[in-house]
Amino acid sequence: MLALLLLVIALLAKGKYIAFLDADDLWNEDKLEKQIEFMESENLSLSLSLSYSAYDAIDLDGDLLKSNKIGCLTAIYNKELLGKVFMPNIGKRQDLGLWLEILRDGNVAQGLKFSLAKYRVGGTSLSSNKLGVLKYQWRLYREVKNQVLFLQCIFSFIMLSMV
């Protein structure tokens, strides 16, 4: 159901940029302004397809936890450079599948080093079950990347367990 909703939203989007925010996560007040200003900067505006920023992982009470690299809540891609690109329908890890799809053809991603958002980590979030995430990581490599990288999946599981 979520994949269908994301597809409908992406199809209806009309602007130059497409950004993502889950219902339980938070953007800093100036996130879009700062990130789009970064993407529009003179030296990047013609080549930057995807940008992201650091983010703070917080628990349900707002307490700070560790963070990851390209969080879906921080990503913005340039629709004028890429056209509309859709998340794969794999249940979880769709965001990583989308980043891999965008970057596969030599497109450029670059991140801002300061935090522009807060990712809420809770007991019932889709990413809270690490063993379940491993299954979807496997599916991502098999279906989206068309390769089975068992060691990569094990490594990802270990890294996810440390977050």
C-alpha positions as CSV (number, residue, x, y, z in Angstrom):
1,M,0.0,0.0,0.0
2,L,2.8,2.4,0.9
3,A,4.6,1.7,-2.4
4,L,1.3,2.6,-4.3
5,L,0.9,5.8,-2.3
6,L,4.5,6.8,-3.1
7,L,4.0,6.1,-6.8
8,V,0.8,8.2,-6.9
9,I,2.6,11.1,-5.1
10,A,5.6,10.9,-7.5
11,L,3.3,10.9,-10.5
12,L,1.5,14.0,-9.3
13,A,4.6,15.9,-8.4
14,K,5.1,18.9,-10.7
15,G,8.1,20.8,-9.3
16,K,11.8,20.7,-10.2
17,Y,12.8,18.8,-7.1
18,I,11.3,15.8,-5.2
19,A,11.9,15.4,-1.5
20,F,10.7,12.8,1.0
21,L,9.5,12.9,4.6
22,D,7.9,10.1,6.6
23,A,5.1,11.0,9.0
24,D,7.2,10.4,12.1
25,D,10.3,12.3,11.1
26,L,11.1,16.0,11.3
27,W,12.8,18.5,9.0
28,N,14.6,21.5,10.4
29,E,12.7,24.7,9.5
30,D,15.2,25.8,6.9
31,K,16.0,22.3,5.4
32,L,14.5,22.9,2.0
33,E,15.8,26.4,1.6
34,K,19.4,25.4,2.5
35,Q,19.5,22.2,0.5
36,I,18.0,23.6,-2.7
37,E,20.3,26.7,-2.4
38,F,23.1,24.1,-2.2
39,M,21.8,22.3,-5.3
40,E,21.4,25.5,-7.2
41,S,24.9,26.8,-6.4
42,E,26.8,27.8,-9.5
43,N,29.3,25.0,-9.5
44,L,26.7,22.2,-9.0
45,S,23.5,23.2,-10.7
46,L,24.1,21.4,-14.0
47,S,25.5,18.2,-12.6
48,L,24.0,17.4,-9.2
49,S,21.2,14.9,-9.4
50,L,20.7,14.0,-5.8
51,S,21.6,15.8,-2.6
52,Y,21.3,14.8,1.1
53,S,22.3,16.1,4.4
54,A,23.4,14.7,7.8
55,Y,20.5,14.1,10.1
56,D,20.1,13.4,13.8
57,A,18.5,10.0,14.7
58,I,16.2,10.5,17.7
59,D,14.1,8.1,19.8
60,L,10.4,8.6,20.5
61,D,11.2,11.1,23.2
62,G,13.4,13.2,21.0
63,D,16.7,12.0,22.5
64,L,19.6,11.9,20.1
65,L,20.9,8.5,18.7
66,K,23.5,7.6,16.0
67,S,22.8,8.4,12.3
68,N,23.3,6.9,8.8
69,K,24.5,8.3,5.4
70,I,21.7,9.1,2.9
71,G,18.5,9.2,4.9
72,C,15.3,9.3,2.9
73,L,14.1,12.3,4.9
74,T,17.1,14.3,3.7
75,A,17.2,13.4,0.0
76,I,16.1,15.7,-2.8
77,Y,16.6,14.8,-6.4
78,N,16.5,17.0,-9.5
79,K,13.6,15.9,-11.6
80,E,14.7,18.2,-14.5
81,L,18.0,16.2,-14.7
82,L,16.7,12.8,-14.0
83,G,13.0,12.8,-15.0
84,K,10.8,11.1,-12.5
85,V,12.5,8.1,-10.8
86,F,10.4,5.8,-8.7
87,M,11.2,3.7,-5.6
88,P,11.2,0.0,-6.3
89,N,8.3,-2.0,-4.8
90,I,10.2,-4.1,-2.4
91,G,8.5,-3.3,1.0
92,K,11.6,-1.9,2.8
93,R,14.9,-0.4,1.7
94,Q,13.1,1.3,-1.3
95,D,15.0,4.5,-0.6
96,L,18.4,2.7,-1.0
97,G,17.0,1.1,-4.2
98,L,16.2,4.5,-5.5
99,W,19.6,6.0,-4.7
100,L,21.3,3.1,-6.4
101,E,19.1,3.5,-9.4
102,I,19.9,7.2,-9.6
103,L,23.6,6.8,-9.1
104,R,24.0,3.7,-11.4
105,D,24.2,5.8,-14.6
106,G,27.0,8.1,-13.3
107,N,24.8,10.7,-11.7
108,V,26.3,12.7,-8.9
109,A,25.1,12.8,-5.3
110,Q,26.6,15.2,-2.7
111,G,25.8,15.8,0.9
112,L,25.7,18.7,3.3
113,K,27.7,18.1,6.4
114,F,25.3,19.6,8.8
115,S,22.0,18.2,10.1
116,L,18.8,19.4,8.5
117,A,16.4,16.8,9.8
118,K,15.5,14.4,12.7
119,Y,14.8,10.7,12.0
120,R,12.6,9.2,14.7
121,V,13.6,5.6,15.7
122,G,10.9,3.7,17.6
123,G,10.0,0.2,18.5
124,T,7.4,-0.2,15.7
125,S,9.2,1.6,12.9
126,L,9.8,-0.3,9.7
127,S,13.6,-0.2,10.3
128,S,13.5,-1.3,13.9
129,N,13.5,-5.1,13.2
130,K,17.1,-5.7,12.1
131,L,16.6,-9.3,11.0
132,G,13.6,-8.2,8.9
133,V,15.7,-5.5,7.3
134,L,18.3,-8.1,6.3
135,K,15.6,-9.9,4.3
136,Y,14.7,-6.7,2.5
137,Q,18.4,-5.9,1.9
138,W,18.7,-9.3,0.2
139,R,15.7,-8.6,-1.9
140,L,17.1,-5.2,-2.8
141,Y,20.3,-6.7,-4.1
142,R,18.5,-9.6,-5.9
143,E,15.7,-7.7,-7.5
144,V,16.9,-4.1,-7.9
145,K,20.6,-4.6,-8.5
146,N,20.1,-8.0,-10.1
147,Q,22.8,-9.5,-8.1
148,V,23.0,-11.7,-5.0
149,L,25.7,-10.4,-2.7
150,F,25.4,-12.5,0.4
151,L,28.5,-11.1,2.1
152,Q,27.2,-7.6,1.4
153,C,23.9,-8.5,3.1
154,I,25.7,-9.9,6.1
155,F,27.9,-6.8,6.3
156,S,24.8,-4.5,6.0
157,F,23.1,-6.5,8.8
158,I,26.1,-6.1,11.0
159,M,26.2,-2.3,10.3
160,L,22.5,-2.0,10.9
161,S,22.9,-3.8,14.2
162,M,25.4,-1.2,15.3
163,V,23.1,1.8,14.6
